Amino acid sequence: MTLSTPLIIGAGPVGMAAATFLSQDGIVPRIVDKRAERSKFSKALAINPRTLELLEESGITDQLLGLGRKIHGTTFHRNDKIIAEIDFNDLEHRFPFMLALSQATTERVLSEHLARKGIEIERQLELVESPALIQGKANLVHSETQSHLQIDAPWILAADGAHSVARKSVHVPFAGDTYERAWVLDDIPLASDFAPDRAHIKLLDDGFLFLLPIYTGEEKPGEPTVWRVMGNYPEPLAQLTESNLIGESLWNSSFHIAHRVVESMSVGQVYFAGDAAHLHSPVGARGMNLGIEDAWVFAELAKRDELKLYDQQRWPVDNAVVQRIRTITDFAKGESWMRRTIRNVMLPRVMRWKSIRENMLKTLTGLDHPLPLMQKKAASESAAADEKPRKRRRD
Ligand SMILES: Cc1cc2nc3c(=O)[nH]c(=O)nc-3n(C[C@H](O)[C@H](O)[C@H](O)COP(=O)(O)OP(=O)(O)OC[C@H]3O[C@@H](n4cnc5c(N)ncnc54)[C@H](O)[C@@H]3O)c2cc1C
């Protein structure tokens, strides 16, 4: 057995964000990942205002802003007409936009930040079935040498993704369901009249298409814009009547959407964050962002020695977001006659109501719930700042 340092399983965006937030608070964790290198897939394409706010203190937000492009709203189309729009500029927030940036770039920025802070991601170390994980004892195997290692940690943050071995090791149910119809995505260069600073949703007869430009921070002038085209059709590209394909697909994937939440965000010494704890459709761009928020709350509570409050703080938020995204997705995909009719007829009308537009705006930008710990932190920081000049004056 080695070490009594806290352990993070999984160096995806959520595990790396957790290591970032914890180290900011003076807690230096060990972080392991089974992969030999970072994922190169574009996956999550949009960073929301809440995530930008949470990563600001580390300096990462400034870097992300320098690489990504601002997305100012979402436009809904039907029969080649715009039927509704949501504008992120209406948001009362210091970052009133979504930031389009490929998840591969976001992960690069996070890992480079950790390296600068002296936190090394221990790669090719895989968590395997660990009967005593609940007590903080993790069994790991090195994929190349096949050597075994047992780590005894005061707590373990399981950020090991949708198929979490940690979750299975401690037998925490992951209730929910999976849609039957596969969704398909293509990342492909397009010539299109769609505004590149907006997300676009095309409502089709028995489905939908989602389009958003992909930015990596390495775009060269004059290069065609690469778009994510995603929908609940076997061939979403065939539904693109207004755009021309001008290159090969860079990534094509077919996947089944699930909506699931862990029964509890913690058990014994093990805590869950990110996809290990919750899954939902990419509609609303919440997956990675919600996981980074889990990581921030976890780090704040760890710093205050209040990890016992983690489940109480996170489960209701994560569960509510998953259920809300599920409802929106069920309407967006329009597979049942009734939902499709409500979607096509009602959407343009209800979007004229300010309260509905504001609710949609907050859900799409991740600001649909408060973060009480953030308000507390801001209050204590401003009290500390007020304290200093007073002391100086007395001196
Ligand atoms: C097509 C697609 C589109 C998406 N679009 C969006 C979007 O627009 N916005 C958004 O916010 N989200 C989106 N998501 C979701 C987003 O990609 C995930 O929510 C995000 O990657 C979750 O991060 P994570 O760190 O929790 O898990 P992961 O990214 O899955 O990372 C888990 C890490 O754990 C490691 N690991 C796994 N098992 C073990 C083990 N046993 N031992 C050691 N290491 C292990 C893995 O190698 C991996 O590095 C999308 C996902 C997909 C697939």
PDBQT file of the ligand as one rigid body, heavy atoms in Angstrom, charges set to zero:
ROOT
HETATM    1  C1  LIG A 401     -20.865  13.246 -28.901  1.00  0.00    +0.000 C 
HETATM    2  C2  LIG A 401     -20.842  13.951 -27.598  1.00  0.00    +0.000 A 
HETATM    3  C3  LIG A 401     -21.183  15.278 -27.539  1.00  0.00    +0.000 A 
HETATM    4  C4  LIG A 401     -21.174  15.960 -26.336  1.00  0.00    +0.000 A 
HETATM    5  N1  LIG A 401     -21.488  17.287 -26.302  1.00  0.00    +0.000 NA
HETATM    6  C5  LIG A 401     -21.432  17.962 -25.127  1.00  0.00    +0.000 A 
HETATM    7  C6  LIG A 401     -21.649  19.370 -25.057  1.00  0.00    +0.000 A 
HETATM    8  O1  LIG A 401     -21.917  20.022 -26.055  1.00  0.00    +0.000 OA
HETATM    9  N2  LIG A 401     -21.527  19.984 -23.837  1.00  0.00    +0.000 N 
HETATM   10  C7  LIG A 401     -21.199  19.295 -22.702  1.00  0.00    +0.000 A 
HETATM   11  O2  LIG A 401     -21.076  19.910 -21.622  1.00  0.00    +0.000 OA
HETATM   12  N3  LIG A 401     -20.988  17.954 -22.748  1.00  0.00    +0.000 NA
HETATM   13  C8  LIG A 401     -21.083  17.271 -23.926  1.00  0.00    +0.000 A 
HETATM   14  N4  LIG A 401     -20.818  15.942 -23.980  1.00  0.00    +0.000 N 
HETATM   15  C9  LIG A 401     -20.562  15.235 -22.749  1.00  0.00    +0.000 C 
HETATM   16  C10 LIG A 401     -19.124  15.388 -22.294  1.00  0.00    +0.000 C 
HETATM   17  O3  LIG A 401     -18.246  14.938 -23.295  1.00  0.00    +0.000 OA
HETATM   18  C11 LIG A 401     -18.985  14.580 -21.023  1.00  0.00    +0.000 C 
HETATM   19  O4  LIG A 401     -20.013  14.974 -20.139  1.00  0.00    +0.000 OA
HETATM   20  C12 LIG A 401     -17.625  14.806 -20.384  1.00  0.00    +0.000 C 
HETATM   21  O5  LIG A 401     -16.578  14.223 -21.139  1.00  0.00    +0.000 OA
HETATM   22  C13 LIG A 401     -17.625  14.174 -18.997  1.00  0.00    +0.000 C 
HETATM   23  O6  LIG A 401     -16.375  14.334 -18.427  1.00  0.00    +0.000 OA
HETATM   24  P1  LIG A 401     -15.862  13.317 -17.330  1.00  0.00    +0.000 P 
HETATM   25  O7  LIG A 401     -14.511  13.809 -16.959  1.00  0.00    +0.000 OA
HETATM   26  O8  LIG A 401     -16.904  13.132 -16.295  1.00  0.00    +0.000 OA
HETATM   27  O9  LIG A 401     -15.785  11.904 -18.069  1.00  0.00    +0.000 OA
HETATM   28  P2  LIG A 401     -14.887  11.460 -19.296  1.00  0.00    +0.000 P 
HETATM   29  O10 LIG A 401     -14.652  12.573 -20.239  1.00  0.00    +0.000 OA
HETATM   30  O11 LIG A 401     -15.496  10.215 -19.813  1.00  0.00    +0.000 OA
HETATM   31  O12 LIG A 401     -13.494  11.135 -18.606  1.00  0.00    +0.000 OA
HETATM   32  C14 LIG A 401     -13.332   9.992 -17.787  1.00  0.00    +0.000 C 
HETATM   33  C15 LIG A 401     -11.844   9.679 -17.699  1.00  0.00    +0.000 C 
HETATM   34  O13 LIG A 401     -11.698   8.569 -16.821  1.00  0.00    +0.000 OA
HETATM   35  C16 LIG A 401     -10.819   7.633 -17.381  1.00  0.00    +0.000 C 
HETATM   36  N5  LIG A 401     -11.187   6.315 -16.861  1.00  0.00    +0.000 N 
HETATM   37  C17 LIG A 401     -12.311   5.629 -17.121  1.00  0.00    +0.000 A 
HETATM   38  N6  LIG A 401     -12.326   4.463 -16.444  1.00  0.00    +0.000 NA
HETATM   39  C18 LIG A 401     -11.174   4.435 -15.731  1.00  0.00    +0.000 A 
HETATM   40  C19 LIG A 401     -10.605   3.485 -14.843  1.00  0.00    +0.000 A 
HETATM   41  N7  LIG A 401     -11.238   2.330 -14.551  1.00  0.00    +0.000 N 
HETATM   42  N8  LIG A 401      -9.400   3.742 -14.289  1.00  0.00    +0.000 NA
HETATM   43  C20 LIG A 401      -8.752   4.917 -14.583  1.00  0.00    +0.000 A 
HETATM   44  N9  LIG A 401      -9.243   5.841 -15.434  1.00  0.00    +0.000 NA
HETATM   45  C21 LIG A 401     -10.436   5.606 -15.993  1.00  0.00    +0.000 A 
HETATM   46  C22 LIG A 401     -11.012   7.759 -18.889  1.00  0.00    +0.000 C 
HETATM   47  O14 LIG A 401      -9.862   7.309 -19.589  1.00  0.00    +0.000 OA
HETATM   48  C23 LIG A 401     -11.264   9.256 -19.049  1.00  0.00    +0.000 C 
HETATM   49  O15 LIG A 401     -10.073   9.975 -19.291  1.00  0.00    +0.000 OA
HETATM   50  C24 LIG A 401     -20.813  15.259 -25.167  1.00  0.00    +0.000 A 
HETATM   51  C25 LIG A 401     -20.456  13.905 -25.245  1.00  0.00    +0.000 A 
HETATM   52  C26 LIG A 401     -20.466  13.250 -26.436  1.00  0.00    +0.000 A 
HETATM   53  C27 LIG A 401     -20.068  11.792 -26.503  1.00  0.00    +0.000 C 
ENDROOT
TORSDOF 0
